[in-house]
Amino acid sequence: MDVRALIREEVLAQAAYPVVTTPYRIKLDANENPLAIPQELRERFAALLDSVPLNRYPEAGSVTLASRFAERFGVGADQVLMGNGSDDLIQILCQALARPGASVMIPVPTFVMYRIIALNLGFRVAAVPLDKDFDLDLPAMQEQMATHPPALTFLAWPNNPTGNCFSRERIDAILKGASGIVVVDEAYCHFAEKTFLTDLDRHENLVIFRTLSKVGLAAMRIGLLIGPPALIHELHKVRLPYNLNALSQAAAGFYLDEEAAFLKQAAEIRRWRGELFLALDALPGIHPRPTEANFIFFSCDFDPDRVYSQLVDRGILIRNLSAPGMMKGYMRVTVGTRQENQEFVEALKDIIQK
Ligand SMILES: *Cc1c(COP(=O)(O)O)cnc(C)c1O
């Protein structure tokens, strides 16, 4: 029997999510916080995890946690849904909206999971290229909304991998013109320090995503969806009963208890980002783009495959995004510690001089 004959075409047509298996010393490819939990908090964190009863199921729906976050965000307790990372929330939202023939609109380039999950659930994906400044191409998106109204639109703000925040006016226009849900994914809000939270009252179709992955807890898989109560009510029927495990729930509570310490790290990363930007900008043939995230999107005038592989040879991992068209020569590097950033810049300098 050929099992592939049983698998849906949308799944067969995809490549598996690429995971790099090369050994590395310095990991600047996944937009993680380079710092561990602050030393003075580690014992408390360990004790907290140790107190979790592993023989019991976690609290279903993470409702206690959701209401704590709601308070922090200044929204109702019935407006927050917790997920096993944002990936889980993308999937839950897509599952709830995946009517036959429905479409998802995304700008490109953007976070790849929107496309992968939408395709897996049978959506058509309308990918609208960003304009030359990597901002939203509003006329093209409006045209799409007029001809094939999407059930769902995903806007990462700041955008991954380009690092910029799309202009607020254009997002506003999409929110006003859309007949479907519009997600503003604020995965990098700790580095951009701006939000659409205060716009929730004005738009019934606005949904905001947050995650603790970029601010220091990537391993714990904690995502948040903030939206209208009527939508959250339906999404609770779609999520798996125990989508957030008990250790993750405890870790998310710990984050709330100690948020100041995490925000202090984010502030430090923002300073290192400024230094890294200046160092890259000073290299001939390297052109960093303005960024509001914890990574820098840059183009290089050299063969990007050579630059990438020689960085890997030196144990430094970044993301090579170069492809024909608007992405030609582009790469993305996560802001690491000051030491890691310096080593990366030194290596890059050496490579491009050869
Ligand atoms: C990294 C990232 C996320 C985080 O996903 P998790 O599943 O929460 O780790 C979400 N959205 C965007 C745009 C990202 O770049």
The ligand as a MOL file (V3000), in Angstrom:
LIG
                    3D

  0  0  0     0  0            999 V3000
M  V30 BEGIN CTAB
M  V30 COUNTS 15 15 0 0 0
M  V30 BEGIN ATOM
M  V30 1 C 8.6370 33.7870 16.5240 0
M  V30 2 C 7.2750 34.2320 16.1230 0
M  V30 3 C 6.1550 33.7750 16.8130 0
M  V30 4 C 6.3150 32.8450 17.9950 0
M  V30 5 O 5.7120 31.6450 17.8350 0
M  V30 6 P 5.5710 30.6970 19.1220 0
M  V30 7 O 4.8110 29.5460 18.5650 0
M  V30 8 O 4.7980 31.4720 20.1390 0
M  V30 9 O 6.9450 30.3780 19.5870 0
M  V30 10 C 4.9160 34.2280 16.4540 0
M  V30 11 N 4.7770 35.1010 15.4590 0
M  V30 12 C 5.8290 35.5810 14.7710 0
M  V30 13 C 5.6230 36.5830 13.6960 0
M  V30 14 C 7.1070 35.1450 15.0790 0
M  V30 15 O 8.1530 35.6090 14.3890 0
M  V30 END ATOM
M  V30 BEGIN BOND
M  V30 1 1 1 2
M  V30 2 1 2 3
M  V30 3 2 2 14
M  V30 4 1 3 4
M  V30 5 2 3 10
M  V30 6 1 4 5
M  V30 7 1 5 6
M  V30 8 2 6 7
M  V30 9 1 6 8
M  V30 10 1 6 9
M  V30 11 1 10 11
M  V30 12 2 11 12
M  V30 13 1 12 13
M  V30 14 1 12 14
M  V30 15 1 14 15
M  V30 END BOND
M  V30 END CTAB
M  END
